Amino acid sequence: MSGILVLNGSPRRRGTTSWMISALLDTLEGEKEIISAYKSGVSPCIDCRSCWKTRGCAIADGMQEIYRKIDAADVVIFASPIYFHSVTGPLKILIDRLQVYWASRLRKDRALDRRKVGAALMCGGSPVFPRQFDGGEIVLRNVLKDLNAEWAGMAVLPDTDRDPHGDVIGFSGEILRLGEAVRTLMGKVL
Ligand SMILES: Cc1cc2nc3c(=O)[nH]c(=O)nc-3n(C[C@H](O)[C@H](O)[C@H](O)COP(=O)(O)O)c2cc1C
């Protein structure tokens, strides 16, 4: 059975991001796990450069378990509200710790790692404006590349202050389309 791992960057248990995650997971079959960046207590990367030399991270904290879960996952989904044009701070801390995968890619010592499928969910409180989600998209597309994940796409919801579940714009179709894209790629890549 496929393993689906979600890294959740929202602090709000019943917020829009949590709702988007549930809606997307409902479209997917597999073993599902959601990790909260806010609850993870992961320390920031300190650029010690240990991962430049050897595979893995020198900081002994909860991230070690998250590395194991990422390694075992077939699908990795990042989900975050937009805070000042990017993902939230705790999710960015967790993402910075994924530098170990970037270093491994340079050394090519993860050549035998199997491919994954990647996707992203983001929401923003402001009414839609040009490039509202660009900051988050750049971060998430690139980290998924380092995780050897094929990009299935993203679903983004603006104007959540007014319309938290996208009812007014009929957003749920976007989630269904992303679910379908993830399933299609799972069939091709895994
Ligand atoms: C510190 C902070 C910064 C924010 N910056 C942005 C922003 O740059 N663009 C935007 O559209 N919304 C911004 N928002 C609004 C959130 O993205 C919005 O409320 C979102 O729906 C929260 O998601 P959640 O309910 O899943 O936690 C910001 C909110 C906070 C608290």
PDBQT file of the ligand as one rigid body, heavy atoms in Angstrom, charges set to zero:
ROOT
HETATM    1  C1  LIG A 201       1.706  36.388  10.048  1.00  0.00    +0.000 C 
HETATM    2  C2  LIG A 201       0.723  36.254   8.924  1.00  0.00    +0.000 A 
HETATM    3  C3  LIG A 201       1.089  36.626   7.639  1.00  0.00    +0.000 A 
HETATM    4  C4  LIG A 201       0.207  36.486   6.567  1.00  0.00    +0.000 A 
HETATM    5  N1  LIG A 201       0.605  36.843   5.307  1.00  0.00    +0.000 NA
HETATM    6  C5  LIG A 201      -0.237  36.659   4.253  1.00  0.00    +0.000 A 
HETATM    7  C6  LIG A 201       0.188  36.963   2.920  1.00  0.00    +0.000 A 
HETATM    8  O1  LIG A 201       1.314  37.376   2.660  1.00  0.00    +0.000 OA
HETATM    9  N2  LIG A 201      -0.702  36.756   1.905  1.00  0.00    +0.000 N 
HETATM   10  C7  LIG A 201      -1.968  36.290   2.132  1.00  0.00    +0.000 A 
HETATM   11  O2  LIG A 201      -2.739  36.140   1.176  1.00  0.00    +0.000 OA
HETATM   12  N3  LIG A 201      -2.388  35.980   3.390  1.00  0.00    +0.000 NA
HETATM   13  C8  LIG A 201      -1.562  36.145   4.448  1.00  0.00    +0.000 A 
HETATM   14  N4  LIG A 201      -1.951  35.787   5.726  1.00  0.00    +0.000 N 
HETATM   15  C9  LIG A 201      -3.301  35.189   5.937  1.00  0.00    +0.000 C 
HETATM   16  C10 LIG A 201      -3.270  33.639   6.004  1.00  0.00    +0.000 C 
HETATM   17  O3  LIG A 201      -2.590  33.092   4.895  1.00  0.00    +0.000 OA
HETATM   18  C11 LIG A 201      -4.716  33.113   6.030  1.00  0.00    +0.000 C 
HETATM   19  O4  LIG A 201      -5.386  33.576   7.185  1.00  0.00    +0.000 OA
HETATM   20  C12 LIG A 201      -4.811  31.608   5.952  1.00  0.00    +0.000 C 
HETATM   21  O5  LIG A 201      -6.091  31.233   5.519  1.00  0.00    +0.000 OA
HETATM   22  C13 LIG A 201      -4.543  30.885   7.273  1.00  0.00    +0.000 C 
HETATM   23  O6  LIG A 201      -4.624  29.503   7.025  1.00  0.00    +0.000 OA
HETATM   24  P1  LIG A 201      -5.021  28.443   8.171  1.00  0.00    +0.000 P 
HETATM   25  O7  LIG A 201      -6.414  28.728   8.574  1.00  0.00    +0.000 OA
HETATM   26  O8  LIG A 201      -4.903  27.127   7.504  1.00  0.00    +0.000 OA
HETATM   27  O9  LIG A 201      -4.005  28.554   9.266  1.00  0.00    +0.000 OA
HETATM   28  C14 LIG A 201      -1.094  35.950   6.802  1.00  0.00    +0.000 A 
HETATM   29  C15 LIG A 201      -1.464  35.575   8.114  1.00  0.00    +0.000 A 
HETATM   30  C16 LIG A 201      -0.576  35.725   9.163  1.00  0.00    +0.000 A 
HETATM   31  C17 LIG A 201      -1.009  35.287  10.560  1.00  0.00    +0.000 C 
ENDROOT
TORSDOF 0
